[in-house]
Amino acid sequence: MHGSEPADIRDAFESGEISADEMKQISSGLEKLASIESIQELRDRLTELEALIANK
């Protein structure tokens, strides 16, 4: 597999480089990473809002 973009994963699956189970595991891992990034964005935004409220 060359790369970590969704298209790279799909290509690796279609060419037989990875199995369906491996594709599911990779997809699950990517979903978890995206969730973590979203949580961090929310924390950052909350910190900004708290700072704005504190400065009023």
N, C-alpha and C positions, 0 to 999 in steps of 0.2 A: 504494500500500500504506500502510495506516495502522496502525502499530505493529510490534512485533518479536516478539510472542508467537507460539507455534506456530499458534494459531487464526487470527491475522492473516495469517500466511503462507499457510495453507490457503485462507482466504477469498480472498486475492489470486489464488491459482492457480485456484480454482474460478470466479472472475469474469473470468478472462482477463487480469488486470493484469500477471501475470508468467508466463513460459513454464515448461515442465517443467525445462529446463536451468537457468533462473534459480532455480527452487525447489531443485534439487539443490545449486547453489552456495551458496545461503543456508543450507540444512540442513547442509552440510559445514562452513561457517564457524561455525555455532552449536555443532556437535559439537566443533570445535577449541577454542572458547571454554570450553565445559563441561569439557573435558579440562584446560585450563590452570587453571581454578578448582579442579579436583580435585587437581591437582599442588600448587597453592599451599596447599590445606588439609592435604595430607600433609606438606608442609614445615613448616607451622605446628605440626602435632601432633608431628612429630619434634623440633622445637626445644623444645617443652614437655617432652617425655619426656627429652631430653638435660639440660634444666635440673633436672628432678626427680632424675635419676641423679646429677648433679654435686653436688646438695645433700644426698645421703645420707651 
